[in-house]
Amino acid sequence: MQLSFEDRTYLITGGGSGIGKGIAEGLAKAGANVMIIGRNADRLAAAADEIQSAAPAGQVNYEPADVTNEDQIAAVVDAAAAWTGRLHGVVHCAGGSQTIGPITQIDSEAWRATVDLNINGSMYVLKHSAREMVRGGGGSFVGISSIASSNTHRWFGPYGVTKAGLDHLIKLAADELGPSWVRVNGIRPGLIRTELVAMVLDSPEISGDYRDCTPLPRPGEVSDVANTAMFLLSDAAEWVTGQIIGVDGGQNLRRGPDYSAMLEPAYGADGLRGVV
């Protein structure tokens, strides 16, 4: 199956590192025009240079923006569309969490900040990019969710909760936007080897628990997610919408990971079961 992205323009949030950067590089290697956005202009500039060097077939651009600022998102969507005249697709990778820990001890401000990032930010990106894709006659939106949305990850606080909200937003948008030929799908990565999970992979207890929970016994790679995202953006997936696809080595069949080895020293065994 040949996936062609020549003369197409894609916007990637969170494109300065990790999964977002990997997807941007894959698209650029396939000949796409790719605009990456994120909050750190220096990181974006460095990432854009690296991607362009690795992928001379495509064109790479960047714009600093915070997904929690709707005006900034509206502006970068306009810039992406104006760059080549049309926006063909979006991969929304920006997200994260401001806090973890037992629910009885969650910092409420950090909880609200995570909701703002993962729920409100996702809505802003989808709202404004969908408008542009509808005007252009269609397109594809891919939201990067998490296995934490489907399988409880104890002590992950707002992260899984907000990713579950993203999953529902994806399905709602797919239902509404289908008549305008805008497809909306999501990916739920499992444990993917990036800088953010180095501490997990370095922990014998936690990495071993992940292996026990994963039928395909290796960590995921950024390319595993990028390949799925590129399929969903391509014409090969032209009749696929409203789907949340797990890229997790099958971990969704078992359970979420056990982080007690990392968190019990900080909260104590009683704290992990809710005692304050």
C-alpha positions as CSV (number, residue, x, y, z in Angstrom):
1,M,0.0,0.0,0.0
2,Q,1.5,3.3,-1.1
3,L,0.6,6.4,1.0
4,S,1.1,9.6,-0.9
5,F,1.2,12.9,0.9
6,E,2.7,15.1,-1.8
7,D,1.2,18.6,-2.2
8,R,-0.7,18.1,1.1
9,T,-0.4,20.2,4.2
10,Y,-0.7,19.0,7.8
11,L,-0.6,20.7,11.2
12,I,1.0,18.8,14.1
13,T,0.5,20.1,17.6
14,G,3.2,19.0,20.1
15,G,5.5,18.6,17.1
16,G,8.7,19.7,18.8
17,S,9.4,16.3,20.4
18,G,8.3,12.7,20.9
19,I,5.4,11.3,19.0
20,G,4.5,14.6,17.4
21,K,8.0,15.1,16.0
22,G,8.1,11.5,14.7
23,I,4.8,11.9,12.9
24,A,5.9,15.2,11.4
25,E,9.1,13.5,10.1
26,G,7.2,10.6,8.6
27,L,4.9,12.9,6.8
28,A,7.7,15.1,5.5
29,K,9.6,12.0,4.3
30,A,6.5,11.1,2.3
31,G,6.5,14.6,0.6
32,A,4.0,16.5,2.8
33,N,4.1,20.1,3.9
34,V,4.2,20.0,7.7
35,M,3.7,22.8,10.2
36,I,4.6,21.9,13.8
37,I,3.4,23.9,16.7
38,G,4.3,24.0,20.4
39,R,5.0,26.4,23.2
40,N,8.8,26.5,23.0
41,A,10.0,28.4,19.9
42,D,13.6,27.3,20.3
43,R,12.7,23.6,20.5
44,L,10.4,24.0,17.5
45,A,13.1,25.6,15.4
46,A,15.6,22.9,16.3
47,A,13.0,20.2,15.6
48,A,12.0,21.7,12.3
49,D,15.7,21.8,11.2
50,E,16.2,18.2,12.2
51,I,13.1,17.0,10.4
52,Q,13.9,19.0,7.3
53,S,17.4,17.5,7.2
54,A,16.0,14.0,7.5
55,A,13.2,14.5,5.1
56,P,14.2,16.7,2.2
57,A,11.2,15.5,0.1
58,G,8.8,17.6,2.2
59,Q,8.6,21.1,3.5
60,V,8.7,21.9,7.3
61,N,7.5,25.1,9.0
62,Y,6.8,26.0,12.6
63,E,4.7,28.4,14.6
64,P,4.8,28.8,18.4
65,A,1.4,28.5,20.0
66,D,-0.2,27.3,23.3
67,V,-3.2,25.0,22.7
68,T,-4.9,26.4,25.7
69,N,-5.1,29.8,24.1
70,E,-7.9,29.8,21.5
71,D,-6.8,32.9,19.8
72,Q,-3.3,31.5,19.2
73,I,-4.8,28.3,17.8
74,A,-7.1,30.1,15.5
75,A,-4.1,32.1,14.2
76,V,-1.8,29.0,13.6
77,V,-4.6,27.2,11.8
78,D,-5.1,30.2,9.5
79,A,-1.3,30.3,9.0
80,A,-1.2,26.6,8.1
81,A,-4.0,27.0,5.6
82,A,-2.6,30.1,4.1
83,W,0.9,28.5,3.6
84,T,-0.2,26.3,0.7
85,G,-3.8,27.3,0.3
86,R,-5.5,24.4,2.0
87,L,-5.2,22.3,5.3
88,H,-5.6,18.6,4.6
89,G,-5.2,17.2,8.1
90,V,-4.2,17.6,11.7
91,V,-2.5,15.4,14.3
92,H,-3.2,16.7,17.8
93,C,-0.4,15.4,20.0
94,A,-0.1,18.3,22.5
95,G,-1.2,17.1,26.0
96,G,0.1,15.9,29.3
97,S,-0.6,16.1,33.0
98,Q,0.2,18.6,35.7
99,T,-0.1,16.2,38.6
100,I,-0.2,12.6,39.7
101,G,-1.0,10.9,43.0
102,P,-3.8,9.6,45.1
103,I,-7.2,11.1,44.2
104,T,-7.6,12.2,47.9
105,Q,-4.5,14.3,47.6
106,I,-4.7,15.7,44.1
107,D,-3.8,19.4,43.7
108,S,-7.0,20.9,42.5
109,E,-5.3,23.7,40.6
110,A,-3.1,21.2,38.7
111,W,-6.2,19.2,38.0
112,R,-7.9,22.2,36.4
113,A,-4.8,23.0,34.4
114,T,-4.7,19.4,33.0
115,V,-8.4,19.7,32.1
116,D,-7.6,22.9,30.3
117,L,-4.8,21.4,28.4
118,N,-6.3,18.0,27.4
119,I,-10.0,18.9,27.1
120,N,-10.2,22.6,26.3
121,G,-7.0,22.6,24.2
122,S,-8.2,19.7,22.2
123,M,-11.5,21.4,21.5
124,Y,-9.9,24.6,20.3
125,V,-7.6,22.7,17.9
126,L,-10.5,20.6,16.6
127,K,-12.9,23.5,16.4
128,H,-10.7,25.7,14.3
129,S,-9.0,23.1,12.1
130,A,-12.4,21.4,11.4
131,R,-13.7,24.8,10.1
132,E,-10.8,25.0,7.7
133,M,-11.1,21.4,6.5
134,V,-14.8,21.7,5.9
135,R,-14.1,24.8,3.8
136,G,-11.6,22.8,1.8
137,G,-13.9,19.9,1.1
138,G,-12.7,17.5,3.7
139,G,-9.8,16.3,5.7
140,S,-8.6,14.1,8.5
141,F,-8.1,14.8,12.2
142,V,-6.2,12.4,14.4
143,G,-6.1,12.9,18.2
144,I,-3.4,11.2,20.3
145,S,-5.1,9.8,23.3
146,S,-3.7,7.2,25.7
147,I,-4.3,3.7,27.0
148,A,-4.9,5.4,30.3
149,S,-8.3,6.5,28.9
150,S,-9.5,2.9,28.6
151,N,-7.6,1.0,31.3
152,T,-7.4,2.6,34.7
153,H,-3.9,3.8,35.7
154,R,-4.1,4.1,39.4
155,W,-2.8,7.4,40.8
156,F,-2.6,9.1,37.4
157,G,-5.0,11.7,38.5
158,P,-6.6,13.8,35.7
159,Y,-4.6,12.3,32.8
160,G,-6.7,9.3,32.0
161,V,-9.9,11.1,32.9
162,T,-9.2,13.9,30.4
163,K,-8.0,11.5,27.7
164,A,-11.3,9.7,28.0
165,G,-12.9,13.0,27.4
166,L,-10.8,13.4,24.3
167,D,-12.0,10.0,23.0
168,H,-15.6,11.1,23.3
169,L,-14.8,14.5,21.6
170,I,-13.3,12.5,18.7
171,K,-16.4,10.4,18.4
172,L,-18.8,13.4,18.7
173,A,-16.9,15.3,16.0
174,A,-16.7,12.3,13.7
175,D,-20.5,12.0,13.9
176,E,-21.1,15.7,13.2
177,L,-18.4,16.3,10.5
178,G,-18.9,13.1,8.4
179,P,-21.3,14.8,6.0
180,S,-18.6,17.3,5.2
181,W,-16.0,14.6,4.6
182,V,-13.9,15.4,7.6
183,R,-12.8,12.2,9.2
184,V,-12.0,12.2,13.0
185,N,-10.1,9.4,14.6
186,G,-8.0,8.8,17.7
187,I,-5.0,6.7,18.7
188,R,-4.4,5.3,22.1
189,P,-0.7,4.6,22.5
190,G,0.6,2.3,25.2
191,L,4.1,2.7,26.6
192,I,6.1,4.5,23.9
193,R,9.8,5.0,24.1
194,T,10.3,8.7,24.4
195,E,12.2,11.0,26.7
196,L,9.1,11.4,28.9
197,V,9.1,7.7,29.9
198,A,12.8,7.2,30.4
199,M,12.3,6.9,34.1
200,V,9.6,4.2,33.6
201,L,11.8,2.2,31.3
202,D,14.8,2.5,33.7
203,S,12.7,1.1,36.6
204,P,13.0,-2.7,36.8
205,E,9.7,-2.9,38.8
206,I,7.6,-0.7,36.5
207,S,9.0,-1.8,33.2
208,G,8.7,-5.4,34.3
209,D,5.1,-4.9,35.1
210,Y,4.5,-3.3,31.7
211,R,6.0,-6.4,30.1
212,D,3.7,-8.7,32.2
213,C,0.7,-6.6,31.0
214,T,1.6,-6.5,27.3
215,P,1.1,-9.5,25.0
216,L,3.7,-8.2,22.5
217,P,6.6,-7.9,25.0
218,R,8.5,-4.8,24.0
219,P,7.9,-1.1,24.5
220,G,6.4,0.8,21.6
221,E,8.4,3.0,19.4
222,V,7.4,6.4,18.0
223,S,7.3,4.9,14.6
224,D,4.5,2.5,15.7
225,V,2.3,5.5,16.4
226,A,3.5,7.5,13.4
227,N,2.7,4.6,11.0
228,T,-0.9,4.4,12.3
229,A,-1.4,8.2,12.2
230,M,-0.2,8.3,8.6
231,F,-2.6,5.6,7.6
232,L,-5.5,7.5,9.2
233,L,-4.4,10.7,7.4
234,S,-4.2,9.0,4.1
235,D,-6.7,8.1,1.4
236,A,-6.3,4.5,2.4
237,A,-8.5,5.3,5.4
238,E,-11.0,7.3,3.5
239,W,-13.9,5.3,5.0
240,V,-12.6,5.2,8.5
241,T,-13.9,7.7,11.1
242,G,-15.0,7.7,14.7
243,Q,-12.4,5.1,15.6
244,I,-10.1,5.0,18.6
245,I,-7.2,2.6,17.7
246,G,-5.0,1.1,20.3
247,V,-1.3,1.1,19.5
248,D,-0.2,-0.6,22.7
249,G,1.1,-4.1,22.0
250,G,-2.2,-5.5,23.2
251,Q,-2.0,-4.1,26.7
252,N,-5.6,-3.0,26.6
253,L,-6.5,-6.7,26.9
254,R,-5.0,-6.9,30.4
255,R,-4.7,-4.0,32.9
256,G,-3.1,-0.7,33.5
257,P,0.4,-0.6,35.0
258,D,1.3,-0.7,38.7
259,Y,3.2,2.4,39.8
260,S,3.3,1.6,43.5
261,A,7.0,1.1,43.4
262,M,7.4,4.7,42.3
263,L,4.7,6.4,44.4
264,E,4.6,4.4,47.7
265,P,7.8,5.9,49.0
266,A,6.2,9.4,48.6
267,Y,2.7,8.7,49.8
268,G,3.0,5.5,51.8
269,A,0.9,2.4,51.5
270,D,-2.0,4.0,53.4
271,G,-1.8,7.1,51.2
272,L,-2.2,5.1,48.0
273,R,-5.4,3.7,49.3
274,G,-6.8,7.1,50.1
275,V,-5.9,7.7,53.7
276,V,-5.1,11.4,54.4
